[in-house]
Amino acid sequence: MAFFFTRYVKTPTAITIFPGDYPISNPPLSAAKRGYNVVQYTAMPSGGHFAALEKPEELVSEIRAGLRSLGK
């Protein structure tokens, strides 16, 4: 699957990938870096499209880690 970006997004971006989510929203790190300023990228071992219901603690932990990475 090819990921196409029309322009580079300079805003620092944290990405968390849940394996059960839609494939289009799970770009590999190399593809994400072509379009975004990725400051954190995490591939979770489990969870899906409804991560907030399935893995709430893990999701909150990743959101906090992403916010912390913006403060660097």
N, C-alpha and C positions, 0 to 999 in steps of 0.2 A: 504494500500500500504506500502510495506516495503522499507526502505532506507538502503542500504548496503554501508559501507565505508571500504576500504581496509587498510587505515591508517589514523591517526589523523593529520589534517592540523593545525599546530601551528600558522600560520600567522593570525593576527587579521582580523576578517571578519565581514563586515556589510551586512545584508540581508534585502531587502525590497520586500515584497510579494504583488503583484497586483492580486486580485481575478480572473480576466479574463485571466490570463496567463496559460500556460500548467500545468496540475496537477503535473507532475514530477518535475517541477522547483519550486514548492511551498511546501517545506518540513515544517512540524510543528517544532516549536522551539526545542522541545525535541529531535527530530531526527537530526536537524542541529547541535545541541550541541554535539552529539555523534561523529560527524566527523570533526567539525570545532571549532576554538576558536572564538565563536560569541561574539562580543563586542556591537553590536546593531542589533536589530531585530524589524522590523516594518511591521505590516499587514495593508495595505492601505484599505480604505473603498470602493474604486472603481478604475477602470482602468483595462487594459488588457495587452496583449502581446506587443502592440505598445504604451506603456506608454509614450514614448518621444513625440508622436504625440497627444495622448489622454489627458494626464495630465502633460504637460511639467514643470509647476511651481512646482507641488508636487514632481516630480522626481528630479529636481534640488535641491530642499530643502532637500530631503532625501540623495542625494549624498553629499551635504555639511555637513549634520549632521553626516553621516558615516565617513567622513574625519576628522571632529572635534573629533569624539570618538576615533580615532587612536592616537590623540595627548595627551590623558589622561595619 
